[in-house]
Amino acid sequence: MKTSRGKGKQFEEQIAFKFKCITGEESIRPTKASSGGVRNTEIGDILTTDFFIECKNHEAASISLRVWDKLINSIPMNSAKIPLYIIRRPTGEQLITLKLEDFFNFLTEIYKA
C-alpha cells in the first residue's frame, strides 16, 4: 500500500510529465522541507517557465482553498508566472484551479491564433 506522500509524489510526477509532453520543457520538482529537504524556499510542487503548480491527491471529497491561498500569497509581486492548483479527487477526477483573469487570457490567445 502506498503512503499519502508516495501517492502525492506520483501525482506530481504525472503532471510534470504531461507538461513536458506538451511544452517540451523539463519542469522542476523542488525538494521541500516537508519532504526531507533542507529548506522550503520554492513555491509550489512543480515549477515551469510559465507556472507555479501545486498538486494535491485528495483522500477526502472536499477541497480546501487554503492551499490555493498559500500558493498565490507565496508568489513574488512582479512574477509573470501563473499559479495553478491541480487536484485529483478520490473518484480519480482531476481538476484545476486558476484565476479567472488567467483563464480569459488563455481563451484570448487561443481564439486570436
NUMARTI-325504 format. One record per atom (N, C-alpha, C, O): residue number from 1; residue in one letter; atom name; x, y, z negated. Coordinates in Angstrom, 3 decimals. Atoms other than C-alpha are relative to their C-alpha. Layout:
N
n,res,atom,xx,yy,zz
NUM,A,CA,X,Y,Z;
...
***
This chain:
113
n,res,atom,xx,yy,zz
1,M,N,0.837,-1.174,0.000;
1,M,CA,0.000,0.000,0.000;
1,M,C,0.889,1.248,0.000;
1,M,O,1.840,1.336,-0.777;
2,K,N,-0.790,-1.216,-0.074;
2,K,CA,1.370,3.414,0.938;
2,K,C,-0.423,0.989,-1.071;
2,K,O,-1.585,1.034,-1.475;
3,T,N,0.286,-1.038,0.980;
3,T,CA,1.616,6.224,-1.562;
3,T,C,-0.618,1.195,0.708;
3,T,O,-0.550,1.303,1.933;
4,S,N,0.564,-1.222,-0.580;
4,S,CA,-0.170,9.536,-1.046;
4,S,C,1.083,0.800,0.701;
4,S,O,0.865,1.339,1.786;
5,R,N,-1.112,-0.739,-0.593;
5,R,CA,3.203,11.152,-0.380;
5,R,C,0.421,-0.635,1.327;
5,R,O,0.702,0.062,2.302;
6,G,N,-0.360,0.707,-1.234;
6,G,CA,4.024,8.473,2.201;
6,G,C,-1.003,0.217,1.101;
6,G,O,-0.626,0.390,2.260;
7,K,N,1.054,-0.259,-0.993;
7,K,CA,0.676,8.943,3.949;
7,K,C,0.093,1.428,0.511;
7,K,O,-0.090,1.684,1.701;
8,G,N,-0.151,-1.396,-0.400;
8,G,CA,1.209,12.705,3.945;
8,G,C,1.177,0.192,0.937;
8,G,O,1.074,0.909,1.932;
9,K,N,-1.193,-0.099,-0.845;
9,K,CA,4.700,12.356,5.414;
9,K,C,-0.288,-0.577,1.381;
9,K,O,0.110,0.001,2.393;
10,Q,N,0.333,0.621,-1.287;
10,Q,CA,3.397,10.032,8.125;
10,Q,C,-0.910,0.915,0.823;
10,Q,O,-0.734,1.038,2.035;
11,F,N,0.895,-0.928,-0.693;
11,F,CA,0.626,12.513,8.988;
11,F,C,0.792,1.187,0.549;
11,F,O,0.582,1.594,1.691;
12,E,N,-0.849,-1.111,-0.452;
12,E,CA,3.170,15.363,9.190;
12,E,C,0.826,-0.417,1.218;
12,E,O,0.945,0.343,2.179;
13,E,N,-0.802,0.483,-1.127;
13,E,CA,5.367,13.261,11.494;
13,E,C,-0.841,-0.157,1.262;
13,E,O,-0.366,0.134,2.360;
14,Q,N,0.897,0.129,-1.156;
14,Q,CA,2.389,12.520,13.769;
14,Q,C,-0.299,1.361,0.609;
14,Q,O,-0.286,1.514,1.830;
15,I,N,0.299,-1.352,-0.482;
15,I,CA,1.524,16.214,14.018;
15,I,C,1.237,0.597,0.673;
15,I,O,1.129,1.190,1.746;
16,A,N,-1.244,-0.519,-0.595;
16,A,CA,5.174,17.180,14.668;
16,A,C,0.249,-0.653,1.355;
16,A,O,0.685,0.019,2.290;
17,F,N,-0.185,0.708,-1.267;
17,F,CA,5.340,14.523,17.411;
17,F,C,-0.957,0.529,1.071;
17,F,O,-0.560,0.698,2.224;
18,K,N,0.964,-0.545,-0.961;
18,K,CA,2.172,15.856,19.074;
18,K,C,0.447,1.372,0.503;
18,K,O,0.344,1.668,1.693;
19,F,N,-0.503,-1.313,-0.416;
19,F,CA,3.618,19.374,19.079;
19,F,C,1.168,-0.170,0.967;
19,F,O,1.244,0.536,1.973;
20,K,N,-1.154,0.224,-0.870;
20,K,CA,6.848,18.050,20.623;
20,K,C,-0.445,-0.476,1.382;
20,K,O,0.106,-0.036,2.392;
21,C,N,0.486,0.502,-1.288;
21,C,CA,4.939,16.189,23.350;
21,C,C,-0.578,1.116,0.859;
21,C,O,-0.423,1.107,2.080;
22,I,N,0.638,-1.084,-0.737;
22,I,CA,3.062,19.342,24.317;
22,I,C,0.986,1.114,0.337;
22,I,O,1.003,1.604,1.466;
23,T,N,-0.872,-1.167,-0.188;
23,T,CA,5.740,22.025,23.874;
23,T,C,1.422,-0.358,0.410;
23,T,O,2.140,0.476,0.961;
24,G,N,-1.379,0.393,-0.258;
24,G,CA,8.951,20.030,24.274;
24,G,C,0.948,0.471,-1.084;
24,G,O,2.151,0.220,-1.010;
25,E,N,-0.797,-0.589,1.067;
25,E,CA,10.174,21.763,21.129;
25,E,C,0.092,-0.942,-1.195;
25,E,O,-0.906,-1.517,-1.627;
26,E,N,-0.189,0.743,1.246;
26,E,CA,11.660,19.933,18.168;
26,E,C,-0.468,0.890,-1.141;
26,E,O,-0.031,2.035,-1.257;
27,S,N,0.431,-0.760,1.171;
27,S,CA,9.892,21.075,15.033;
27,S,C,0.882,-0.370,-1.179;
27,S,O,1.643,-1.336,-1.129;
28,I,N,-0.792,0.222,1.201;
28,I,CA,11.453,21.253,11.615;
28,I,C,-0.943,-0.386,-1.129;
28,I,O,-1.961,0.273,-1.344;
29,R,N,0.722,0.390,1.206;
29,R,CA,10.119,19.419,8.564;
29,R,C,0.940,0.278,-1.163;
29,R,O,1.779,-0.560,-1.494;
30,P,N,-0.936,-0.356,1.065;
30,P,CA,11.865,21.228,5.707;
30,P,C,-0.124,-0.906,-1.207;
30,P,O,-1.197,-1.433,-1.501;
31,T,N,0.011,0.737,1.261;
31,T,CA,12.851,19.413,2.540;
31,T,C,-0.488,0.959,-1.067;
31,T,O,0.079,2.034,-1.261;
32,K,N,0.586,-0.870,1.020;
32,K,CA,10.738,20.846,-0.224;
32,K,C,0.396,-0.488,-1.392;
32,K,O,0.730,-1.655,-1.595;
33,A,N,-0.307,0.351,1.388;
33,A,CA,11.392,20.924,-3.938;
33,A,C,-0.951,-1.081,-0.503;
33,A,O,-0.551,-1.952,-1.275;
34,S,N,0.989,0.972,0.469;
34,S,CA,8.188,18.926,-4.472;
34,S,C,0.294,-1.405,0.496;
34,S,O,-0.188,-2.381,-0.078;
35,S,N,-0.316,1.334,-0.522;
35,S,CA,9.579,16.078,-2.400;
35,S,C,1.464,-0.355,-0.221;
35,S,O,2.031,-1.160,0.518;
36,G,N,-1.360,0.360,0.363;
36,G,CA,13.012,15.960,-3.995;
36,G,C,1.061,0.930,0.547;
36,G,O,2.249,0.717,0.305;
37,G,N,-0.960,-0.954,-0.535;
37,G,CA,14.634,18.871,-2.179;
37,G,C,0.512,0.913,-1.097;
37,G,O,-0.062,0.984,-2.184;
38,V,N,-0.607,-0.879,0.991;
38,V,CA,16.824,21.348,-3.976;
38,V,C,-0.820,1.272,-0.169;
38,V,O,-1.010,1.748,-1.288;
39,R,N,0.744,-1.259,0.046;
39,R,CA,14.772,24.431,-3.078;
39,R,C,-1.263,-0.122,0.842;
39,R,O,-1.341,-0.944,1.756;
40,N,N,1.214,-0.060,-0.803;
40,N,CA,11.342,25.172,-1.744;
40,N,C,-0.098,1.403,0.583;
40,N,O,-0.948,2.195,0.178;
41,T,N,-0.035,-1.330,-0.590;
41,T,CA,12.149,28.205,0.375;
41,T,C,-0.700,0.046,1.352;
41,T,O,-0.874,1.124,1.920;
42,E,N,0.650,0.045,-1.298;
42,E,CA,10.402,27.070,3.537;
42,E,C,-1.507,0.164,-0.149;
42,E,O,-2.076,-0.104,-1.207;
43,I,N,1.443,-0.219,-0.019;
43,I,CA,6.826,27.892,4.475;
43,I,C,-0.632,-1.120,0.814;
43,I,O,-0.256,-1.341,1.965;
44,G,N,0.704,1.057,-0.712;
44,G,CA,4.546,25.017,5.418;
44,G,C,0.776,-1.305,0.047;
44,G,O,1.912,-1.398,-0.418;
45,D,N,-0.602,1.325,-0.133;
45,D,CA,5.269,21.371,6.179;
45,D,C,0.774,-0.152,1.299;
45,D,O,1.729,-0.924,1.375;
46,I,N,-0.626,0.080,-1.321;
46,I,CA,6.249,21.885,9.825;
46,I,C,0.219,1.421,0.498;
46,I,O,-0.675,2.263,0.407;
47,L,N,-0.326,-1.311,-0.553;
47,L,CA,7.969,24.877,11.396;
47,L,C,0.300,-0.151,1.479;
47,L,O,1.079,-1.018,1.876;
48,T,N,-0.320,-0.061,-1.421;
48,T,CA,7.973,25.630,15.109;
48,T,C,0.329,1.446,0.331;
48,T,O,0.286,2.310,-0.545;
49,T,N,-0.289,-1.368,-0.410;
49,T,CA,8.912,28.709,17.082;
49,T,C,-1.200,0.913,-0.224;
49,T,O,-1.039,2.083,-0.573;
50,D,N,1.210,-0.821,0.047;
50,D,CA,5.297,29.906,17.012;
50,D,C,-0.890,-0.208,-1.217;
50,D,O,-1.786,0.598,-1.465;
51,F,N,0.951,0.356,1.044;
51,F,CA,3.684,28.272,13.982;
51,F,C,0.660,-0.370,-1.332;
51,F,O,1.762,-0.917,-1.378;
52,F,N,-0.225,0.566,1.319;
52,F,CA,3.845,27.659,10.247;
52,F,C,-1.154,-0.976,-0.189;
52,F,O,-2.314,-0.567,-0.148;
53,I,N,1.052,1.008,0.065;
53,I,CA,1.931,24.400,9.789;
53,I,C,0.019,-0.701,-1.350;
53,I,O,1.048,-1.220,-1.784;
54,E,N,0.197,0.742,1.242;
54,E,CA,0.608,22.953,6.549;
54,E,C,-0.925,-1.166,0.316;
54,E,O,-1.995,-0.973,0.892;
55,C,N,0.793,1.208,-0.258;
55,C,CA,-0.701,19.368,6.748;
55,C,C,-0.449,-0.610,-1.313;
55,C,O,0.313,-0.663,-2.279;
56,K,N,0.515,0.696,1.175;
56,K,CA,-2.908,17.602,4.230;
56,K,C,-0.774,-1.227,0.449;
56,K,O,-1.652,-1.155,1.309;
57,N,N,0.699,1.259,-0.229;
57,N,CA,-4.035,13.999,4.310;
57,N,C,-0.920,-0.188,-1.202;
57,N,O,-0.513,-0.779,-2.203;
58,H,N,0.903,-0.045,1.145;
58,H,CA,-7.084,14.348,2.049;
58,H,C,-0.629,-1.343,-0.320;
58,H,O,-1.162,-2.025,0.556;
59,E,N,0.669,1.206,0.490;
59,E,CA,-8.311,11.434,-0.023;
59,E,C,-1.450,0.331,-0.357;
59,E,O,-2.323,-0.533,-0.275;
60,A,N,1.345,-0.412,0.395;
60,A,CA,-11.358,13.414,-1.168;
60,A,C,-0.743,0.582,1.204;
60,A,O,-0.131,0.999,2.188;
61,A,N,0.821,-0.497,-1.101;
61,A,CA,-14.222,14.513,1.040;
61,A,C,0.034,1.521,0.101;
61,A,O,-0.206,2.069,1.177;
62,S,N,0.002,-1.459,-0.024;
62,S,CA,-13.896,18.189,0.057;
62,S,C,1.364,0.543,0.412;
62,S,O,2.387,-0.125,0.260;
63,I,N,-1.221,-0.648,-0.470;
63,I,CA,-11.316,20.586,1.456;
63,I,C,0.161,1.316,-0.757;
63,I,O,-0.752,2.143,-0.770;
64,S,N,-0.250,-1.211,0.768;
64,S,CA,-9.759,23.305,-0.691;
64,S,C,0.695,1.042,0.871;
64,S,O,1.648,0.733,1.587;
65,L,N,-0.649,-1.079,-0.732;
65,L,CA,-8.902,26.658,0.843;
65,L,C,1.146,0.626,-0.785;
65,L,O,1.787,1.561,-0.306;
66,R,N,-1.151,-0.496,0.762;
66,R,CA,-6.342,27.274,-1.901;
66,R,C,1.302,-0.271,0.749;
66,R,O,2.243,0.520,0.682;
67,V,N,-1.193,0.321,-0.786;
67,V,CA,-3.802,25.556,0.350;
67,V,C,0.173,1.037,1.109;
67,V,O,1.285,1.493,1.371;
68,W,N,-0.026,-1.015,-1.060;
68,W,CA,-4.699,27.973,3.161;
68,W,C,0.477,1.336,-0.567;
68,W,O,1.346,1.990,0.008;
69,D,N,-0.392,-1.265,0.626;
69,D,CA,-4.405,30.967,0.842;
69,D,C,1.484,0.018,-0.332;
69,D,O,2.160,1.021,-0.103;
70,K,N,-1.419,0.081,0.334;
70,K,CA,-0.988,29.792,-0.366;
70,K,C,0.863,0.135,1.260;
70,K,O,1.897,0.802,1.245;
71,L,N,-0.757,-0.067,-1.255;
71,L,CA,0.193,29.353,3.239;
71,L,C,0.049,1.425,0.536;
71,L,O,1.130,1.937,0.829;
72,I,N,-0.003,-1.337,-0.603;
72,I,CA,-0.901,32.756,4.509;
72,I,C,0.659,1.040,-0.896;
72,I,O,1.205,2.028,-0.406;
73,N,N,-0.654,-0.944,0.912;
73,N,CA,0.364,34.522,1.395;
73,N,C,1.507,-0.194,-0.067;
73,N,O,2.212,0.652,-0.617;
74,S,N,-1.442,0.275,-0.005;
74,S,CA,3.821,32.951,1.883;
74,S,C,0.700,0.546,1.240;
74,S,O,1.928,0.632,1.274;
75,I,N,-0.573,-0.437,-1.277;
75,I,CA,4.328,34.298,5.404;
75,I,C,0.485,1.447,-0.101;
75,I,O,-0.247,2.307,-0.592;
76,P,N,-0.494,-1.383,0.006;
76,P,CA,6.526,37.407,5.754;
76,P,C,-0.916,0.924,0.804;
76,P,O,-1.502,0.509,1.804;
77,M,N,0.944,-0.954,-0.608;
77,M,CA,4.548,40.516,6.731;
77,M,C,0.203,0.191,1.496;
77,M,O,-0.782,0.282,2.229;
78,N,N,-0.252,-0.298,-1.407;
78,N,CA,6.215,41.069,10.104;
78,N,C,0.142,-1.246,0.872;
78,N,O,0.551,-1.146,2.029;
79,S,N,-0.148,1.237,-0.763;
79,S,CA,6.178,37.436,11.207;
79,S,C,-1.073,-0.103,1.081;
79,S,O,-2.246,0.188,0.845;
80,A,N,0.936,0.214,-1.107;
80,A,CA,4.592,36.702,14.576;
80,A,C,-0.504,-1.440,0.027;
80,A,O,-1.357,-1.786,0.845;
81,K,N,0.426,1.396,0.025;
81,K,CA,4.187,33.027,13.686;
81,K,C,-1.437,-0.106,-0.498;
81,K,O,-1.880,0.670,-1.344;
82,I,N,1.405,0.215,0.327;
82,I,CA,0.640,31.740,13.400;
82,I,C,-0.110,-1.112,-1.042;
82,I,O,0.456,-2.190,-0.860;
83,P,N,0.197,1.053,0.996;
83,P,CA,-0.390,29.832,10.274;
83,P,C,-1.084,-0.978,0.455;
83,P,O,-2.137,-0.565,0.941;
84,L,N,0.974,1.046,-0.304;
84,L,CA,-2.183,26.514,10.874;
84,L,C,-0.089,-0.937,-1.194;
84,L,O,0.928,-1.325,-1.769;
85,Y,N,0.252,0.943,1.086;
85,Y,CA,-3.719,24.283,8.235;
85,Y,C,-0.709,-1.190,0.635;
85,Y,O,-1.866,-1.084,1.041;
86,I,N,0.530,1.182,-0.676;
86,I,CA,-4.265,20.779,9.632;
86,I,C,-0.347,-1.050,-1.055;
86,I,O,0.462,-1.367,-1.927;
87,I,N,0.543,0.884,1.022;
87,I,CA,-6.357,18.323,7.652;
87,I,C,-0.457,-1.308,0.631;
87,I,O,-1.093,-1.314,1.686;
88,R,N,0.589,1.285,-0.387;
88,R,CA,-7.073,14.626,8.013;
88,R,C,-0.902,-0.418,-1.157;
88,R,O,-0.451,-0.592,-2.289;
89,R,N,0.988,0.371,1.004;
89,R,CA,-10.247,13.681,6.163;
89,R,C,-0.007,-1.514,-0.196;
89,R,O,0.568,-2.239,0.615;
90,P,N,0.048,1.443,0.254;
90,P,CA,-10.941,10.237,4.652;
90,P,C,-0.618,-0.792,1.155;
90,P,O,-0.318,-1.972,1.333;
91,T,N,0.640,0.655,-1.149;
91,T,CA,-13.055,9.439,7.733;
91,T,C,0.962,-0.161,1.175;
91,T,O,0.657,-0.867,2.136;
92,G,N,-0.955,0.020,-1.106;
92,G,CA,-9.960,9.920,9.936;
92,G,C,-0.131,1.227,0.885;
92,G,O,0.742,1.504,1.707;
93,E,N,0.210,-1.224,-0.776;
93,E,CA,-11.392,13.104,11.426;
93,E,C,1.104,1.005,-0.336;
93,E,O,1.474,1.172,-1.498;
94,Q,N,-1.065,-0.986,0.197;
94,Q,CA,-8.707,15.757,11.923;
94,Q,C,-0.534,1.382,0.361;
94,Q,O,-1.152,1.570,1.409;
95,L,N,0.497,-1.359,-0.162;
95,L,CA,-9.493,19.447,11.572;
95,L,C,1.156,0.981,-0.078;
95,L,O,2.209,0.680,-0.640;
96,I,N,-1.018,-1.040,0.080;
96,I,CA,-7.534,22.654,11.990;
96,I,C,-0.661,1.302,-0.424;
96,I,O,-1.760,1.635,0.020;
97,T,N,0.465,-1.310,0.443;
97,T,CA,-7.973,25.989,10.262;
97,T,C,1.007,1.028,0.489;
97,T,O,2.215,0.869,0.316;
98,L,N,-0.837,-1.118,-0.402;
98,L,CA,-6.646,29.186,11.764;
98,L,C,-0.829,1.264,-0.085;
98,L,O,-2.057,1.203,-0.150;
99,K,N,0.707,-1.276,0.056;
99,K,CA,-7.531,32.850,11.623;
99,K,C,-0.828,0.168,1.268;
99,K,O,-0.409,-0.233,2.354;
100,L,N,0.892,-0.214,-1.138;
100,L,CA,-10.426,33.826,13.880;
100,L,C,0.681,0.856,1.073;
100,L,O,0.529,0.598,2.267;
101,E,N,-0.728,-0.866,-0.937;
101,E,CA,-8.279,36.550,15.465;
101,E,C,0.987,-0.814,0.849;
101,E,O,1.104,-0.587,2.053;
102,D,N,-0.932,0.850,-0.736;
102,D,CA,-5.656,33.943,16.425;
102,D,C,-0.745,-0.898,0.991;
102,D,O,-0.273,-1.112,2.108;
103,F,N,0.813,0.821,-0.889;
103,F,CA,-8.369,31.702,17.904;
103,F,C,-0.411,0.798,1.235;
103,F,O,-0.295,0.307,2.358;
104,F,N,0.403,-0.827,-1.136;
104,F,CA,-9.667,34.567,20.071;
104,F,C,1.196,0.368,0.876;
104,F,O,1.054,0.492,2.093;
105,N,N,-1.202,-0.252,-0.803;
105,N,CA,-6.103,35.362,21.149;
105,N,C,0.323,-1.197,0.889;
105,N,O,0.703,-1.025,2.047;
106,F,N,-0.190,1.216,-0.812;
106,F,CA,-5.740,31.725,22.310;
106,F,C,-0.985,-0.011,1.160;
106,F,O,-0.604,-0.264,2.303;
107,L,N,1.023,-0.010,-1.052;
107,L,CA,-9.019,31.999,24.226;
107,L,C,0.335,1.023,1.080;
107,L,O,0.198,0.750,2.273;
108,T,N,-0.362,-1.055,-0.951;
108,T,CA,-7.891,35.233,25.835;
108,T,C,1.125,-0.470,0.920;
108,T,O,1.065,-0.262,2.131;
109,E,N,-1.114,0.511,-0.820;
109,E,CA,-4.626,33.618,27.003;
109,E,C,-0.463,-1.076,0.973;
109,E,O,-0.035,-1.101,2.127;
110,I,N,0.493,1.101,-0.859;
110,I,CA,-6.446,30.565,28.376;
110,I,C,-0.820,0.532,1.159;
110,I,O,-0.626,0.114,2.301;
111,Y,N,0.904,-0.471,-1.034;
111,Y,CA,-9.083,32.481,30.291;
111,Y,C,0.599,1.061,0.905;
111,Y,O,0.050,1.335,1.973;
112,K,N,-0.704,-0.952,-0.867;
112,K,CA,-6.676,35.095,31.666;
112,K,C,0.992,-0.702,0.904;
112,K,O,1.468,-0.118,1.878;
113,A,N,-0.995,0.768,-0.767;
113,A,CA,-4.373,32.379,33.027;
113,A,C,-0.553,-0.411,1.356;
113,A,O,0.143,-1.061,2.135;
***
